[in-house]
Amino acid sequence: MSKLLRGYKRPVCLAIGNWEVVPDSRGLYLAQRLQELGFKVVEAGLYPENYLEKVVGLDPDLIVLTDAIRSDRDFILTTSPSRDCSITTHSLPISTLIDYLRLRTHAPVLFFGVNRHLRDGDIDEILARVTG
């Protein structure tokens, strides 16, 4: 079992993005890969705030939000993204979503953002390193 999943029985991924715009689909692709590792995935598209209660209803013991990011880095994996963390599709700060989900579920919540210019294979390599 991967490091990211170790000890969690009900991991959930809230995937943010748009399949029709390739740079904005990177977080959705990452979510698909997490699903292969045992995560339940909730595809939120461009409006993650509309899916928060669906995530809560799954009674997760770990939540990972995925999205494409504008950054010089290939990825960000953090429990506390900066308030100004720039994502490609949504103006509501990720930190607000994380705070809400923590309050409602008491589960650990991570933000896993991947650079919007990465290819599928690059994301696969990052996930392999992170879950190693």
C-alpha positions as protocol buffer text, in pm:
chain_id: "A"
residue {
  index: 1
  type: MET
  ca { x: 0 y: 0 z: 0 }
}
residue {
  index: 2
  type: SER
  ca { x: 128 y: 349 z: -79 }
}
residue {
  index: 3
  type: LYS
  ca { x: 256 y: 594 z: 181 }
}
residue {
  index: 4
  type: LEU
  ca { x: -25 y: 831 z: 91 }
}
residue {
  index: 5
  type: LEU
  ca { x: -288 y: 567 z: 166 }
}
residue {
  index: 6
  type: ARG
  ca { x: -128 y: 391 z: 461 }
}
residue {
  index: 7
  type: GLY
  ca { x: -367 y: 371 z: 753 }
}
residue {
  index: 8
  type: TYR
  ca { x: -669 y: 514 z: 569 }
}
residue {
  index: 9
  type: LYS
  ca { x: -974 y: 304 z: 496 }
}
residue {
  index: 10
  type: ARG
  ca { x: -1198 y: 568 z: 334 }
}
residue {
  index: 11
  type: PRO
  ca { x: -980 y: 810 z: 132 }
}
residue {
  index: 12
  type: VAL
  ca { x: -1168 y: 1056 z: -88 }
}
residue {
  index: 13
  type: CYS
  ca { x: -1043 y: 1285 z: -363 }
}
residue {
  index: 14
  type: LEU
  ca { x: -1224 y: 1605 z: -457 }
}
residue {
  index: 15
  type: ALA
  ca { x: -1110 y: 1668 z: -815 }
}
residue {
  index: 16
  type: ILE
  ca { x: -1123 y: 2020 z: -956 }
}
residue {
  index: 17
  type: GLY
  ca { x: -1086 y: 2102 z: -1324 }
}
residue {
  index: 18
  type: ASN
  ca { x: -1223 y: 2087 z: -1674 }
}
residue {
  index: 19
  type: TRP
  ca { x: -1163 y: 1793 z: -1909 }
}
residue {
  index: 20
  type: GLU
  ca { x: -1230 y: 2010 z: -2214 }
}
residue {
  index: 21
  type: VAL
  ca { x: -931 y: 2237 z: -2149 }
}
residue {
  index: 22
  type: VAL
  ca { x: -614 y: 2028 z: -2135 }
}
residue {
  index: 23
  type: PRO
  ca { x: -413 y: 2250 z: -1895 }
}
residue {
  index: 24
  type: ASP
  ca { x: -711 y: 2258 z: -1662 }
}
residue {
  index: 25
  type: SER
  ca { x: -755 y: 1879 z: -1672 }
}
residue {
  index: 26
  type: ARG
  ca { x: -433 y: 1794 z: -1490 }
}
residue {
  index: 27
  type: GLY
  ca { x: -595 y: 1770 z: -1147 }
}
residue {
  index: 28
  type: LEU
  ca { x: -868 y: 1550 z: -1290 }
}
residue {
  index: 29
  type: TYR
  ca { x: -608 y: 1318 z: -1442 }
}
residue {
  index: 30
  type: LEU
  ca { x: -432 y: 1297 z: -1105 }
}
residue {
  index: 31
  type: ALA
  ca { x: -766 y: 1209 z: -943 }
}
residue {
  index: 32
  type: GLN
  ca { x: -814 y: 922 z: -1188 }
}
residue {
  index: 33
  type: ARG
  ca { x: -476 y: 787 z: -1088 }
}
residue {
  index: 34
  type: LEU
  ca { x: -565 y: 819 z: -717 }
}
residue {
  index: 35
  type: GLN
  ca { x: -885 y: 626 z: -787 }
}
residue {
  index: 36
  type: GLU
  ca { x: -668 y: 340 z: -912 }
}
residue {
  index: 37
  type: LEU
  ca { x: -499 y: 349 z: -568 }
}
residue {
  index: 38
  type: GLY
  ca { x: -829 y: 309 z: -385 }
}
residue {
  index: 39
  type: PHE
  ca { x: -962 y: 663 z: -349 }
}
residue {
  index: 40
  type: LYS
  ca { x: -1327 y: 742 z: -405 }
}
residue {
  index: 41
  type: VAL
  ca { x: -1330 y: 1036 z: -644 }
}
residue {
  index: 42
  type: VAL
  ca { x: -1580 y: 1320 z: -657 }
}
residue {
  index: 43
  type: GLU
  ca { x: -1538 y: 1520 z: -979 }
}
residue {
  index: 44
  type: ALA
  ca { x: -1631 y: 1876 z: -891 }
}
residue {
  index: 45
  type: GLY
  ca { x: -1555 y: 2036 z: -1225 }
}
residue {
  index: 46
  type: LEU
  ca { x: -1527 y: 2412 z: -1196 }
}
residue {
  index: 47
  type: TYR
  ca { x: -1741 y: 2447 z: -882 }
}
residue {
  index: 48
  type: PRO
  ca { x: -1593 y: 2245 z: -595 }
}
residue {
  index: 49
  type: GLU
  ca { x: -1803 y: 2429 z: -336 }
}
residue {
  index: 50
  type: ASN
  ca { x: -2110 y: 2256 z: -481 }
}
residue {
  index: 51
  type: TYR
  ca { x: -1965 y: 1912 z: -398 }
}
residue {
  index: 52
  type: LEU
  ca { x: -1837 y: 1961 z: -44 }
}
residue {
  index: 53
  type: GLU
  ca { x: -2135 y: 1794 z: 123 }
}
residue {
  index: 54
  type: LYS
  ca { x: -2107 y: 1500 z: -115 }
}
residue {
  index: 55
  type: VAL
  ca { x: -1751 y: 1451 z: 12 }
}
residue {
  index: 56
  type: VAL
  ca { x: -1871 y: 1487 z: 373 }
}
residue {
  index: 57
  type: GLY
  ca { x: -2140 y: 1224 z: 310 }
}
residue {
  index: 58
  type: LEU
  ca { x: -1877 y: 968 z: 212 }
}
residue {
  index: 59
  type: ASP
  ca { x: -1742 y: 981 z: 570 }
}
residue {
  index: 60
  type: PRO
  ca { x: -1377 y: 1009 z: 460 }
}
residue {
  index: 61
  type: ASP
  ca { x: -1083 y: 952 z: 689 }
}
residue {
  index: 62
  type: LEU
  ca { x: -855 y: 1133 z: 440 }
}
residue {
  index: 63
  type: ILE
  ca { x: -943 y: 1397 z: 180 }
}
residue {
  index: 64
  type: VAL
  ca { x: -718 y: 1505 z: -107 }
}
residue {
  index: 65
  type: LEU
  ca { x: -814 y: 1800 z: -327 }
}
residue {
  index: 66
  type: THR
  ca { x: -655 y: 1789 z: -672 }
}
residue {
  index: 67
  type: ASP
  ca { x: -624 y: 2070 z: -923 }
}
residue {
  index: 68
  type: ALA
  ca { x: -396 y: 2214 z: -1188 }
}
residue {
  index: 69
  type: ILE
  ca { x: -176 y: 2496 z: -1062 }
}
residue {
  index: 70
  type: ARG
  ca { x: 8 y: 2793 z: -1208 }
}
residue {
  index: 71
  type: SER
  ca { x: 354 y: 2753 z: -1063 }
}
residue {
  index: 72
  type: ASP
  ca { x: 721 y: 2712 z: -1143 }
}
residue {
  index: 73
  type: ARG
  ca { x: 708 y: 2390 z: -940 }
}
residue {
  index: 74
  type: ASP
  ca { x: 585 y: 2060 z: -1083 }
}
residue {
  index: 75
  type: PHE
  ca { x: 355 y: 1995 z: -788 }
}
residue {
  index: 76
  type: ILE
  ca { x: 242 y: 2110 z: -448 }
}
residue {
  index: 77
  type: LEU
  ca { x: 139 y: 1863 z: -178 }
}
residue {
  index: 78
  type: THR
  ca { x: 46 y: 2040 z: 143 }
}
residue {
  index: 79
  type: THR
  ca { x: -197 y: 2051 z: 432 }
}
residue {
  index: 80
  type: SER
  ca { x: -204 y: 2430 z: 426 }
}
residue {
  index: 81
  type: PRO
  ca { x: -178 y: 2599 z: 88 }
}
residue {
  index: 82
  type: SER
  ca { x: -117 y: 2971 z: 101 }
}
residue {
  index: 83
  type: ARG
  ca { x: -428 y: 3185 z: 80 }
}
residue {
  index: 84
  type: ASP
  ca { x: -312 y: 3313 z: -257 }
}
residue {
  index: 85
  type: CYS
  ca { x: -235 y: 2971 z: -406 }
}
residue {
  index: 86
  type: SER
  ca { x: -317 y: 3026 z: -772 }
}
residue {
  index: 87
  type: ILE
  ca { x: -522 y: 2759 z: -940 }
}
residue {
  index: 88
  type: THR
  ca { x: -634 y: 2763 z: -1298 }
}
residue {
  index: 89
  type: THR
  ca { x: -1011 y: 2739 z: -1275 }
}
residue {
  index: 90
  type: HIS
  ca { x: -1145 y: 2871 z: -954 }
}
residue {
  index: 91
  type: SER
  ca { x: -1127 y: 3197 z: -763 }
}
residue {
  index: 92
  type: LEU
  ca { x: -1238 y: 3059 z: -423 }
}
residue {
  index: 93
  type: PRO
  ca { x: -918 y: 2992 z: -227 }
}
residue {
  index: 94
  type: ILE
  ca { x: -834 y: 2625 z: -179 }
}
residue {
  index: 95
  type: SER
  ca { x: -767 y: 2705 z: 185 }
}
residue {
  index: 96
  type: THR
  ca { x: -1137 y: 2792 z: 231 }
}
residue {
  index: 97
  type: LEU
  ca { x: -1243 y: 2454 z: 92 }
}
residue {
  index: 98
  type: ILE
  ca { x: -989 y: 2277 z: 313 }
}
residue {
  index: 99
  type: ASP
  ca { x: -1101 y: 2463 z: 625 }
}
residue {
  index: 100
  type: TYR
  ca { x: -1464 y: 2374 z: 558 }
}
residue {
  index: 101
  type: LEU
  ca { x: -1391 y: 2005 z: 495 }
}
residue {
  index: 102
  type: ARG
  ca { x: -1177 y: 1981 z: 809 }
}
residue {
  index: 103
  type: LEU
  ca { x: -1453 y: 2138 z: 1015 }
}
residue {
  index: 104
  type: ARG
  ca { x: -1721 y: 1906 z: 876 }
}
residue {
  index: 105
  type: THR
  ca { x: -1526 y: 1579 z: 871 }
}
residue {
  index: 106
  type: HIS
  ca { x: -1239 y: 1610 z: 1120 }
}
residue {
  index: 107
  type: ALA
  ca { x: -1034 y: 1420 z: 859 }
}
residue {
  index: 108
  type: PRO
  ca { x: -688 y: 1526 z: 742 }
}
residue {
  index: 109
  type: VAL
  ca { x: -717 y: 1729 z: 421 }
}
residue {
  index: 110
  type: LEU
  ca { x: -438 y: 1771 z: 167 }
}
residue {
  index: 111
  type: PHE
  ca { x: -407 y: 1983 z: -144 }
}
residue {
  index: 112
  type: PHE
  ca { x: -227 y: 1806 z: -430 }
}
residue {
  index: 113
  type: GLY
  ca { x: -177 y: 2049 z: -714 }
}
residue {
  index: 114
  type: VAL
  ca { x: 7 y: 1962 z: -1033 }
}
residue {
  index: 115
  type: ASN
  ca { x: 152 y: 2203 z: -1284 }
}
residue {
  index: 116
  type: ARG
  ca { x: -94 y: 2268 z: -1564 }
}
residue {
  index: 117
  type: HIS
  ca { x: 176 y: 2209 z: -1827 }
}
residue {
  index: 118
  type: LEU
  ca { x: 266 y: 1855 z: -1721 }
}
residue {
  index: 119
  type: ARG
  ca { x: 193 y: 1555 z: -1939 }
}
residue {
  index: 120
  type: ASP
  ca { x: 23 y: 1240 z: -1814 }
}
residue {
  index: 121
  type: GLY
  ca { x: 357 y: 1058 z: -1781 }
}
residue {
  index: 122
  type: ASP
  ca { x: 501 y: 1342 z: -1572 }
}
residue {
  index: 123
  type: ILE
  ca { x: 206 y: 1322 z: -1334 }
}
residue {
  index: 124
  type: ASP
  ca { x: 243 y: 944 z: -1316 }
}
residue {
  index: 125
  type: GLU
  ca { x: 609 y: 990 z: -1213 }
}
residue {
  index: 126
  type: ILE
  ca { x: 520 y: 1245 z: -946 }
}
residue {
  index: 127
  type: LEU
  ca { x: 254 y: 1017 z: -803 }
}
residue {
  index: 128
  type: ALA
  ca { x: 499 y: 725 z: -798 }
}
residue {
  index: 129
  type: ARG
  ca { x: 751 y: 939 z: -605 }
}
residue {
  index: 130
  type: VAL
  ca { x: 489 y: 1064 z: -359 }
}
residue {
  index: 131
  type: THR
  ca { x: 330 y: 727 z: -293 }
}
residue {
  index: 132
  type: GLY
  ca { x: 658 y: 534 z: -328 }
}
